[in-house]
């Protein structure tokens, strides 16, 4: 019909469909490969991970392993709370729990989605969330 099947019944990747040029633009694949993270970004991520590991070790030493498990469970619950894709979500509970509410970082004012000139496509964002479309 329009899709070729291999012996296992899976759709072949080359026949899954043409890229959606109207939504992603003609050079989207090239742009995704060119963007590289800044070396300072990797250092900052590693620093945050080391600080979190040290905090968990301190909590486990002072209060026991249950305190670390409880905090991870609370982070998981508060991390899932959010609005539909395309709508800004403050994630206030997760910021309070992690202590980010007391700091002002680069991510708070640089490259904020609300400040971008192009409007997000809510339908495409929902399709990506539910696995119906690629990013």
N, C-alpha and C positions, 0 to 999 in steps of 0.2 A: 504494500500500500504506500507508504511514504517512508516508513522506517524499516531498515534492514535489521534482521535478527541473526545472531549467531547461534551456534548449536545449543548453548545453555539457555537461550531465551532472553538474554539481556540485549538491550539496545546498544548498538555500536556507538562509540563516542563521536565519530565523525558525522554520523547521520542524525544526531540528536536535535539538530536545528541550527539555523543561522544565528549569529550574534545579533542582539537587539541594538542596532546602531542608533535608533532614534532616542533611546533612553540613556545609553552609555557613551555615545559619541564614537566617531570613527577610530580614534587613537587610544581608546581606553586600555587595551591590552599592553600597548607600549608604555603608557604612563605608569601602569602598575609595576612594570619591571624596572623602571628608571629610578623611582623613589627609593632612596636608601636612608636608613635611620642615622642620625648624627651619633658620633661616638660618645658624646656626653649623655645622650639618652640611655644608652646601654649601661653606663656607669651609674646613672641615677636609679635605674631599675634594680641593679644589683645592690645598691646601697639600701633601697627600700626593703628588698628581700632579706638582707642581712639584719636590718633593724627589726623586722617582724620576727625573724627566727630568734634573735636575742630576747625579744619581749616574751615570746612563747616559752623560751627556756627559763626566764625569770619567773613567769607565772606558774610554770610547772614546779619549780623549786620552792616557791613560797606557799602556793595554795594547793598544789597537787595536779595530777593529770586531768582531773575533771574540769578544772577551770579553763584549760586550753581547749578541751572538747566543747565546752559550753560556748566559748567565744567563737570557735569555728562554726558551730551550729547557728549562732546568732548572725554571724557574717553571711552565711548561706541564705538564711531567711530574708535578711534585709537587702541582700544583693539581688534577689529576684524581683523585688518590688519595683514597679516602674509603670510608665504609661505605654500607650501604643507607639510603634516606631514612627518617627517623624515629629513627635511631640516632645518638648523638653521635659526631662525628669530630674528633679533636684537630688533625689536619693539622700534625703536629709538624715534618715536613721543610720544608714551605712556610714555617712561622713561623721556623725557623732560618735559612733562606736569605734571607728578607726582613728579618730582624732584629727582627721583632715579638715574639720570645720574650723580648727584653730590656726591653720596655715594658709598662706597665699602662695600658690605655685604658678608655674608658667601655664599649665593647662587651665587655669582659672580665667585667663584673659587672652591667651593666644589661640587662634584657630577654634574659636567657639562656634558651634553650628548655628546659633542664632544670629551671628554676625556675618554669615556668608551671603554673598549677593544672589546666588542661585537657590531657588526654593527646593526643598526635598520632595521627592515623589512618594507620597504615602502608600500608594498601591504597590510600587516596586519594593519598598521597605517591608511591607507585610509579606510579599511573595518571598523575599529573602529570608525572613524570620521563619516562615513555615516550610522552607526548602523547595519552593516551586521555581525559584529563579536563582541565578548566580549573582554574586556581588558585583 
